[in-house]
Amino acid sequence: MKKFKRIAALALALVMLVTALAGCGAKGKEELKGVTEDTILVGNTAGTTGALATIGGPFNIGIEAAFAAYNAAGGFNGKSVKLQHYDDGGVAANSVTLTEQLIHEDEVFAIVGNFASNCVAANLPVIKEANVPMVYAAAGNDELLNEKAEGAERGIFPVQPLNFTEGRMMILRAFAPADNGGLAGTKVGVLSNTVEASQTMLKGIQAEAAELGSKKDSIVYQNVTSSDYSAAVSALKNAGCNVVVVTVIGADFTSALTAMANANYYVPVLTSYNNANAGVLNDPATTLLASQYTDVIANIPIFAQAWLDITSTEYYYNKADSALLKNYETLGLAQAGVGMPGFKEEYWAVAENIYNYCVGQGMANAFAMSYDSYALAGYIAGDLFCQGLKELQAKGKDLTRANYVDIMESKEFQVAMADKISFANGMRSGVQSFALTMFYDAFTVNNGAYHSAASVTVHGLTSIEEYRTLVKG
């Protein structure tokens, strides 16, 4: 009986040892989530109803189009990427709840396309705590900036320009030579307000200015705490600023322009990519009155940065049997046998993928989505996530979150229609290169029917490092 007890005790001890070893093995090896035999599940929340619907809807279409193109090419060793999306209505509290659902209930492999500044700020801690990779944020939040990411922060991969980073570029461009896409300022005014995005750009400007040597003394700052920009504009004019950097966005931007026109202050203005859409001057909700529009657009050279450069003066798109191209021919914008001018070849590759996806889904707005700026942004988000998977497969690495994060830090990635981006050594600051666009009045283009602002790229993508070299000499 004692012998039996000893054997039983020994057996129990062996069982406990095996269980313990198994437990140690489980802790030592990452538990794979969001990946099945044929699917890699990723997710996001975005406002596809409510105030942000006209942005969130196209943005997700772009992501889906990028995934469709990747899956059609074979996916990750035959696994297809699938997007689980929830509509948060643009409400931060909803976004947090739904992000937790994506992570803890749906168990997604990654978040792709974290959307809207308020929601990003709210759900970023949830994503970090769960140690889930996040690729692309449709926001420029200060919370995304990290120049030496460690631990769970390594999994956060912002791509779209961060406001702080763009602020650095804006002050450099204001001083840079005109031949290199700069505004050649000798004394630069900086106009900001109390809105977070403006303040974050201001911080970037101040950080870069601290490294500009004597040029930092040629910067005049004016921070506006109300909706009246007249006093700040007068101060910049009286200080002799021959270039003004405007970090305010939307209706505040047009208010600042109006104040400059009213003060007969006609110097070049440089603003953020957030204002690059010429529609900001045409939007009836802004404070740019019709009577002031002509004065502003005719007398103030208005420049905006852009992180995508899709224009080409030489390339003609003439793909045989392109259903997308036929839309342009029908509109009289493209000539059969000659093609469609104005855009780079890489833009057309993205536009075709978006168009084909939408047609395959039976969407009536396929043509509009092919050139929609928010759909293009979504495509970039989806495509960059897939580029990480491609590199992981090429290196023969197992599909784990840890390996995915490592591979994203291992090389420079080409951002579709933009410049390359590197996440090496924990750098998380978004793209570092910007093009320059200029606003103009399309009155003559419209045969004199009505005044309408438009914009054109006047200088291609240039990196922050290039301008630092030029400005610092």
Secondary structure, DSSP 8 states (H G I E B T S, - for coil): -HHHHHHHHHHHHHHHHHHHHHHHHHHHS----SB-SSEEEEEEEE-SSGGGHHHHHHHHHHHHHHHHHHHHTTTBTTBEEEEEEEE-TT-HHHHHHHHHHHHHTS--SEEEEEE-HHHHHHHHHHHHHTT--EEEEES--GGG-BSS--GGGGGEE--S--HHHHHHHHHHHHHS-GGGT----SSEEEEEESSHHHHHHHHHHHHHHTTSGGGGGGEEEEEE-SS--HHHHHHHHHTT-SEEEE---THHHHHHHHHHHHTT----EEE-GGG-STHHHH-TTSS--HHHHHHHHHHS-EEEEES---EEEEEEE--TT-HHHHHHHHTTSSBTTTBEEEE-HHHHHHHHHHHHHHHHTT-TTHHHHHH-HHHHHHHHHHHHHHHHHHHHHHTT----HHHHHHHHTSSEEE-TTS-EEE-GGG-B----EEEEEEEEETTTTTTTS---EEEEEEEEEEEHHHHHHHHH-
